[in-house]
Amino acid sequence: MPVDLKSLIRTIPDYPKPGIMFRDITTLIENPYGFREAIERSASFHRGMGITHVAGIEARGFIFGAAVAISLGVGFVPIRKRGKLPGETIGQNYALEYGVDTIEMHADAVDKGDHVLLVDDLIATGGTAIAAVQLLRRTGAEISHSSFVIDLPELGGADKLRALDVDVHTLVSFEGH
Ligand code: AMP
């Protein structure tokens, strides 16, 4: 029986603030069949493409990204919030609703000739993922594929990533935001 991934994702209204429908993946990853199905569907889609690394965005992108990396037999690159990585880093600013945030990666994590798959749990406006693509591309690595468990298509992030020549693979989509 195929696993219904969408039914395993819990929606928590008004979290973290009024009006947001928070798509909670903890109920998906607590389910062994659901977690494995999500990882295997992403990994099997991206197998045989010459992916050399998976980059995951802190924090929920680590859960899915690390598992996809193991399944593909490649290394994992953490993309973290500012100030968390101990070595030499490169950073990329991106706009939040109020203000600016920065993501960072180790400068030597990937290089020209590497082919990186970007993974996060959810794509909404695309701000975070686009910053990650810009950051990764500054290393000279190729970043032409991304994978998300959840798409919120009305927020347009997946289309913005495609406009940057990044293929967007998603497993479940929800209307609204
Ligand atoms: P964005 O940069 O707008 O594409 O937002 C994507 C990031 O914010 C992801 O790392 C998600 O984990 C988180 N996020 C945004 N909207 C939601 C939502 N409705 N439910 C859960 N997480 C969200």
Residues whose N, C-alpha, C, O or C-beta is under 5 A from the ligand:
A	BS01	AMP	M21 F22 R23 D120 D121 L122 I123 A124 T125 G126 G127 T128 A129 G157 H177
